């Protein structure tokens, strides 16, 4: 069963098309990454799903409820959008208790969510004394108060140090293992690669990928980097590989890179031996999620800006 689906979801702001016919399906359970360059429509999509803004056209279903009737599903959705806001002078427990009263939720839920996020024992301290990581965990606790089936988190690790990021990563994995669907918008590809089951890549309102992380990385090219013992043999190795119908290229450090599918390290070693070339190392490199993402969306701000300008020109024409 899907946690949410969208059908040709479109949202415009004046002449800007923030979402363009977005049709996706997000499976129930697990961690789902929502990624894209700045200004790609991620936050717009999140706000539409939360009933904060209306789409210009198209439709969506969240937990079997239609987005034009958000009251049919919002009591089963938890969200952390931007930085969490709490009353600094009140304790974590008092802040959560206040939120629980506003939403007519049982007070017993306050202690449960404090335990889930690992703040039990620190819950009586004023929030103004909390570190950024603790405030983020408290924000997730607030989102968990209604015991949601769907949890939507916008940049939950923003501004955290490495240890704080690891803590949040472990927490999100634990929440997903409990059967929840956790949608995470983030720029940290290495973190998403570590915890995500499903990935949605969006660029300038268009969906570039919607599927499992394993499928995306499985389709990514794997390269083999070969280092001759004598760097001067690199060109001779490339010639020998080319004669054997294997495409190869020199690297800046004097090694040789092969990206042609179906070629193994053993094949390369035999070719080098036949050419009288001794190899010092054969290394297989599988592209990371970050590398795949950058190839799909642009490797620099200049690339992204040029793509944005080209898309705008296409829309105007």
Order of alpha helices (4+ residues) and beta strands (2+ residues): beta-beta-beta-beta-alpha-beta-beta-beta-alpha-alpha-alpha-beta-alpha-beta-alpha-beta-beta-alpha-beta-alpha-beta-beta-alpha-beta-alpha-alpha
